[in-house]
Amino acid sequence: MPEQQPLAEIFDSGAGDFERMAPSLWNPMGNALVAAADVKLDENVLDACCGGGSITVPAAQSAGPGAVVDAVDLSAELLEVAAAKAKTLSLENVVFTQSDVLGFHPGTEYDVVLCGYAVFFLPDMDSGVRHLASLLRSGGRFAFSTWAEGALTEFSTTLFRHCAAEGVELPATSESSRDNMLRINTPQKATDWLQELGFSDVNAVHTAVPVLLSQDLAWSLVMGSPLRLLLPSDAAAADRVRAAFLAELGEEYTLKADTLIVTAVKP
């Protein structure tokens, strides 16, 4: 799956910036996803596309030391961040694996599969989620978070406008992810999609998530995510984009990071 390799490179090079968003965004929403999935003691858990461990950590704490908790991600740098958190908290029940999750075939049958803000990165989203479902036991739960309708729109549109002024065109990788996001960005769309894939008891909840960003954090959100693909390759042009973009956002900017938290059961 060659189109996944750029993602590993993006998140490896942007790991520090990605992690700067953890206290205000990834951590609270990771806790919310684990709570929605109702991870219980001794349940085996897979955190697919685990990033810096914002979902892995609360999942491992909820499942307890007797559970198997696997955390898989493409990015070696983010896996190091996640593993350091687990070590600090003495969470010895977590195994971190650098892998494309679509090629991950463990010997474990999971009670819960979690995926935070990542299903839309799967090139074939339907096939990818079917693979994740195949790792669940019958009656197991699948839970994921994704951007809700309107989330990040103003932020990303503002960035692209300043990039376009420098002659940049939207990369194909961003178009694929965007199209996937649009397929599942409302409770009804997400519910219909999972039901079509064979899941039952689907519940999709829209959560308002306003995040106050300083200019430094706003730029970290760009540099720690695939949004950095929008930037001009020329350093001087990229600097002009940064200056114009941040000037338009202002000293403080409230990001609309509204999120859908979706849970479902494998029959």
C-alpha positions as CSV (number, residue, x, y, z in Angstrom):
1,M,0.0,0.0,0.0
2,P,2.5,2.6,-1.2
3,E,0.3,5.6,-0.6
4,Q,0.6,5.0,3.1
5,Q,4.3,5.5,3.2
6,P,4.1,9.4,2.9
7,L,1.9,9.3,6.0
8,A,4.6,7.6,8.0
9,E,7.1,10.2,6.8
10,I,4.7,13.1,7.7
11,F,4.0,11.9,11.2
12,D,7.6,10.9,11.8
13,S,8.9,14.4,10.9
14,G,6.0,16.1,12.6
15,A,5.8,14.0,15.8
16,G,6.9,16.8,18.1
17,D,4.3,19.2,16.6
18,F,1.6,16.5,16.7
19,E,2.2,15.8,20.3
20,R,1.9,19.5,21.2
21,M,-1.8,19.2,20.4
22,A,-2.2,16.3,22.9
23,P,-3.2,18.2,26.1
24,S,-5.9,20.3,24.4
25,L,-7.2,17.8,21.8
26,W,-5.9,14.3,21.4
27,N,-5.9,13.4,25.2
28,P,-9.4,14.6,26.0
29,M,-10.9,13.1,22.9
30,G,-8.9,9.8,23.5
31,N,-10.5,9.6,26.9
32,A,-13.9,10.2,25.4
33,L,-13.5,7.5,22.8
34,V,-12.4,4.9,25.4
35,A,-15.3,5.9,27.6
36,A,-17.8,5.5,24.7
37,A,-16.4,2.1,23.9
38,D,-16.8,1.1,27.5
39,V,-13.5,-0.7,27.8
40,K,-13.8,-3.1,30.7
41,L,-11.3,-5.0,32.9
42,D,-9.5,-7.9,31.2
43,E,-10.8,-7.0,27.7
44,N,-8.3,-7.4,24.9
45,V,-8.0,-4.1,22.9
46,L,-6.4,-3.0,19.6
47,D,-5.6,0.7,19.2
48,A,-5.4,1.0,15.4
49,C,-3.3,3.9,14.2
50,C,-2.4,4.7,17.8
51,G,-0.3,7.9,17.2
52,G,1.2,9.2,20.4
53,G,-0.9,7.0,22.7
54,S,-3.7,9.3,23.7
55,I,-6.2,6.4,23.2
56,T,-3.8,3.6,24.1
57,V,-3.1,4.9,27.6
58,P,-6.7,5.2,28.9
59,A,-7.6,1.9,27.1
60,A,-4.8,0.1,28.9
61,Q,-5.7,1.6,32.2
62,S,-9.3,0.5,31.8
63,A,-8.5,-3.0,30.6
64,G,-6.0,-3.6,33.4
65,P,-2.8,-5.6,33.6
66,G,-4.5,-8.9,32.7
67,A,-5.5,-7.7,29.2
68,V,-3.8,-7.8,25.9
69,V,-3.5,-4.2,24.5
70,D,-1.9,-3.8,21.1
71,A,-1.1,-0.4,19.7
72,V,-0.2,-0.2,16.0
73,D,1.0,2.7,14.0
74,L,3.0,3.5,10.9
75,S,5.1,6.2,12.6
76,A,8.2,5.0,14.6
77,E,8.5,8.5,16.2
78,L,5.0,8.6,17.5
79,L,5.3,5.0,18.7
80,E,8.3,6.1,20.8
81,V,6.2,8.9,22.3
82,A,3.4,6.5,23.1
83,A,5.7,3.9,24.6
84,A,7.4,6.5,26.8
85,K,4.0,7.4,28.2
86,A,3.1,3.7,28.9
87,K,6.5,3.2,30.6
88,T,6.1,6.3,32.8
89,L,2.7,4.9,33.9
90,S,4.0,1.4,34.4
91,L,1.5,0.0,31.8
92,E,3.2,-3.2,31.1
93,N,0.2,-4.7,29.3
94,V,0.8,-2.7,26.0
95,V,2.7,-4.0,23.0
96,F,3.6,-1.4,20.4
97,T,4.1,-2.4,16.8
98,Q,5.2,-0.4,13.9
99,S,3.1,-1.6,11.0
100,D,0.5,-0.7,8.5
101,V,-2.6,-1.8,10.4
102,L,-4.0,-3.3,7.2
103,G,-1.2,-5.8,7.3
104,F,-1.5,-6.5,11.0
105,H,-2.6,-10.0,11.7
106,P,-2.2,-10.8,15.4
107,G,-3.0,-14.1,17.1
108,T,-5.4,-12.2,19.4
109,E,-9.2,-11.9,19.0
110,Y,-10.1,-8.5,20.4
111,D,-13.0,-7.4,22.5
112,V,-12.6,-3.8,21.4
113,V,-11.0,-2.2,18.4
114,L,-10.4,1.6,18.6
115,C,-9.3,4.0,15.9
116,G,-8.9,7.7,16.6
117,Y,-9.1,10.2,13.7
118,A,-7.6,7.7,11.2
119,V,-10.2,5.6,9.4
120,F,-10.3,8.3,6.7
121,F,-6.6,7.7,6.0
122,L,-7.3,4.2,4.8
123,P,-7.1,4.2,1.0
124,D,-10.1,1.9,0.7
125,M,-12.0,2.8,3.9
126,D,-14.6,0.0,3.5
127,S,-12.0,-2.7,3.0
128,G,-9.9,-1.3,5.8
129,V,-12.7,-1.3,8.4
130,R,-13.7,-4.8,7.3
131,H,-10.2,-5.9,8.2
132,L,-10.5,-4.3,11.6
133,A,-13.8,-6.0,12.1
134,S,-12.2,-9.3,11.2
135,L,-10.0,-8.9,14.3
136,L,-13.0,-8.6,16.6
137,R,-14.7,-11.4,18.3
138,S,-18.4,-11.8,17.7
139,G,-20.1,-9.3,20.0
140,G,-17.0,-7.2,20.1
141,R,-17.1,-3.4,19.8
142,F,-15.6,-1.1,17.2
143,A,-15.3,2.6,18.1
144,F,-13.8,5.4,16.2
145,S,-13.6,9.2,16.2
146,T,-13.7,11.3,13.1
147,W,-14.0,15.0,12.2
148,A,-17.7,16.1,12.2
149,E,-19.2,18.2,9.4
150,G,-17.6,21.7,9.4
151,A,-14.6,20.7,11.6
152,L,-11.3,22.3,10.7
153,T,-13.0,23.7,7.6
154,E,-12.2,27.4,8.2
155,F,-8.7,26.6,9.4
156,S,-7.7,24.4,6.4
157,T,-9.5,26.6,3.9
158,T,-7.5,29.6,5.2
159,L,-4.3,27.7,4.9
160,F,-5.0,26.5,1.4
161,R,-5.9,30.0,0.2
162,H,-2.5,31.3,1.2
163,C,-0.8,28.2,-0.3
164,A,-2.8,28.7,-3.5
165,A,-1.5,32.2,-3.7
166,E,1.9,30.7,-4.0
167,G,0.8,28.4,-6.8
168,V,0.2,25.2,-4.8
169,E,-2.4,22.7,-5.9
170,L,-4.2,20.3,-3.5
171,P,-2.2,17.0,-3.4
172,A,-4.0,13.8,-4.4
173,T,-3.4,12.2,-1.0
174,S,-5.3,15.0,0.7
175,E,-8.2,14.6,-1.8
176,S,-8.5,10.9,-0.9
177,S,-8.6,11.6,2.8
178,R,-11.0,14.5,2.3
179,D,-13.4,12.3,0.3
180,N,-13.4,9.6,3.0
181,M,-14.1,12.2,5.7
182,L,-17.0,13.6,3.8
183,R,-18.6,10.1,3.6
184,I,-18.8,9.8,7.4
185,N,-19.0,13.4,8.8
186,T,-22.5,13.3,10.2
187,P,-24.2,10.9,12.6
188,Q,-26.5,9.6,9.9
189,K,-23.8,9.1,7.4
190,A,-21.5,7.3,9.9
191,T,-24.4,5.1,11.1
192,D,-25.5,4.2,7.6
193,W,-21.9,3.4,6.6
194,L,-21.3,1.0,9.5
195,Q,-24.7,-0.7,9.1
196,E,-23.8,-1.3,5.4
197,L,-20.6,-2.9,6.6
198,G,-22.6,-5.3,8.8
199,F,-22.2,-3.7,12.2
200,S,-25.2,-3.5,14.6
201,D,-26.1,-1.2,17.5
202,V,-24.4,1.8,15.9
203,N,-24.3,4.9,17.9
204,A,-22.9,8.2,16.5
205,V,-22.6,11.3,18.7
206,H,-21.6,14.8,17.5
207,T,-19.4,16.5,20.1
208,A,-18.6,20.2,20.0
209,V,-14.9,20.6,20.5
210,P,-13.7,24.2,20.6
211,V,-9.9,24.4,21.0
212,L,-8.1,27.7,21.7
213,L,-4.9,27.9,19.7
214,S,-2.0,30.3,20.1
215,Q,-0.1,31.1,16.9
216,D,2.5,28.5,17.9
217,L,-0.1,25.8,18.4
218,A,-1.9,26.7,15.2
219,W,1.3,26.2,13.3
220,S,2.0,22.9,15.2
221,L,-1.4,21.7,14.0
222,V,-0.2,22.3,10.4
223,M,3.2,20.9,10.8
224,G,2.2,17.8,12.8
225,S,-0.5,16.7,10.3
226,P,-0.9,16.0,6.6
227,L,-1.8,19.7,6.3
228,R,1.9,20.2,5.9
229,L,1.5,18.6,2.4
230,L,-0.2,21.8,1.3
231,L,2.9,24.0,1.9
232,P,5.1,25.1,-0.9
233,S,8.3,23.2,-1.3
234,D,10.2,26.5,-1.6
235,A,11.3,27.6,1.9
236,A,10.8,31.4,1.2
237,A,7.3,30.7,-0.1
238,A,6.5,28.5,2.9
239,D,7.6,31.3,5.2
240,R,5.3,33.7,3.4
241,V,2.4,31.3,3.8
242,R,3.1,30.9,7.5
243,A,3.3,34.6,8.1
244,A,0.1,35.4,6.2
245,F,-1.8,32.5,7.6
246,L,-1.0,33.2,11.2
247,A,-1.7,37.0,10.7
248,E,-5.2,36.1,9.5
249,L,-5.9,33.8,12.4
250,G,-4.8,36.4,14.9
251,E,-3.0,36.0,18.2
252,E,-5.7,33.6,19.5
253,Y,-7.9,31.4,17.4
254,T,-10.7,29.1,18.4
255,L,-10.4,25.9,16.2
256,K,-13.7,24.2,15.5
257,A,-12.6,20.6,16.1
258,D,-16.1,19.1,16.4
259,T,-15.9,15.3,16.5
260,L,-18.1,12.3,15.9
261,I,-17.6,9.5,18.3
262,V,-19.0,6.3,16.8
263,T,-19.5,2.9,18.4
264,A,-20.8,-0.3,17.0
265,V,-21.0,-4.0,17.6
266,K,-19.8,-6.9,15.4
267,P,-22.7,-9.4,15.3
